[in-house]
Amino acid sequence: MTAHDGERRGHVRYTILNTIQYIDEQGGSAGQMIDISEGGIKFQTEELLAPMQNISVILSGDEEMPLPGVSIWASRIDSRNVAAILFKDLSPEQQTFLRDFISETAEME
């Protein structure tokens, strides 16, 4: 686990290399997490995601929970498709799940 300061973001980012699932307008797929914070996630995707589309990211740990968000950035970098998702309208339960996921997963890295 590597923690990145908030820079101009409002949250500390953690490098956690887990597989995730995501659901976009074309259906579901898998991705490789690059980093995550309480505000969003950056991950490698199979297909280049369209900007400003709604995405649900499903994190897996002891439990699974979909986290709604919107794609705010996507690019092809070194032959990889990478996307950044801003979490949006998380319920208190989803916020707690996300904090717990980061805390538990970051400790295992």
N, C-alpha and C positions, 0 to 999 in steps of 0.2 A: 504494500500500500504506500502510495506517495500522496501526500496532501499538498495541494496548491493553494496559495492564499487567494482571497477573493478577487484580487486584481480589481478590475472595474466591475466585476460581477458582485452580487450581494451575498454569495455563499462560497464556502470552501469546497473545492473539487477534490475528489479522491480517485486515484488511478486504481480501478478494480477491473480485472480482465475476466469477466464472466460472460457466458452465453445468455442472451435474452431472447424473448419473443416480442414481436410488435405487430400491430394490426393497423393498416392504413386503408385508404380508399380502394386499393386493389386486392385486399385480403390480408392474410397473415404470412409472416416470414420470420426467420431467425436472424440474429445479428450478434456481433461481438462487441461487448461493452469496452469502451476506452477509458472514459471517466464519468463520474456522477457527482452531483451535489443535491442539496435539497431543492434547488431551483430547476434542474434539468439534467440531461444525459447526452453524452456524445458516444456514438457507436458506429461500427462498420456495418454496412448493409450489403445485401446481394444486388439490389437495384438502386440506382440513384433516386432518392426521394424528391418529390416536388416540393417547392417552398410553400409555406403557409397552409399546409394540409393538416388536418386533425389526425393524430396518431395516438394509439394506446400502447404503452410499453408495459410488458408483463415481466416483472422481476420474480425470480424463483429463489426461495430459500427454504425455510421450514414450511412456509406457506407461499402461495402465489397471490398477487393482486395486480389488476390492471391500473395503470396510472395515466390519466388523460394528459395530452399535451398537443403542441403544435410544432411542426418543423420550422425552425427559424433559419437554418443554414444547411446546405448540402453541397458537396463538392467531390470531385475525383482527385485523390491525392496518392501519388506513387502507385498507380493501378488499383487503388482501393476506393470504394464508395464510402464516404463518411457523412454522417448527418448529426445535427445538433437539435435536440428537442427541448423546448421550454415547457415544463410542467405547468398545467393550467387548471384552475378550479379544483384543487385537491380537497377532498373532505378531511375533516380532522382524523378520521380513521386511516385514510391514505397517507396523510402527513406523518402520523405515528409509525405506520408500516415502513415508509421510506427512511425515516430517521433510524429505526431499528435495523433495517436492512443494511444501511451504510455502516452503522456502528459494528454490527456483527460480522459483516463481510470484510470490512477494512481491518478488523482485528485478526482475521484468519490469513490475510495476505502476508 
